[in-house]
Amino acid sequence: MSLEDIERRLKALEDVEEIKHLKARYCGYCDDNYDADAIAGLFTEDAVWDGGIRGRADGREEIRRFFVRASQRLPFAIHMVMNPIIEVDGDTAKGSWYLFQACTYAEGDQAVWGSGRYDEEYIRVDGKWMFQNLKLTSFFWTPFDQGWAKARFV
């Protein structure tokens, strides 16, 4: 294996780690009362955030406005993301993650479990990885005290 091969492989690993950190920052900002400015700063100017049943926002400014209001719907949330599959191709990448989430719906002050899958596209801008597209496909949202076998709703 040549030095160039090793450098290429190392760069790919570093890119994957940087994308994992991007995702961790997104989750952390969401769980910290939806820091709308910080969340929006993770997205490109023309990004799309598609939360499925949660709504859709096109462009960084609309994403920021969406998250300004997010705590009115979900005043508490803990994003636990796992099983990432990240494929890097130069300055672009694709990723998928599974979500398991404990949260509180503001309506009725209801504790809820949720699960879904994130499908994402990333782009490197000025040396920094950013979200280009984020899509959440929900598997279930269910009252905490009933569980997904009895009361699965999406």
Buried (B, 14 or more C-beta within 10 A) or exposed (E): EEEEEEEEEEEBEEBBEBBBEBBEBBBEBBBEEBBBEBBBBBBBEEBBBBBEEBEEBEBBEBBBEBBBEBBEBBBBBEBEBEEBEBEBEEEEBBBBBBBBBBBBBEEEEEEBBBBBBBBBBBBBEEEEBBBBBBBBBBBBBBBEEEEBEEEBEE
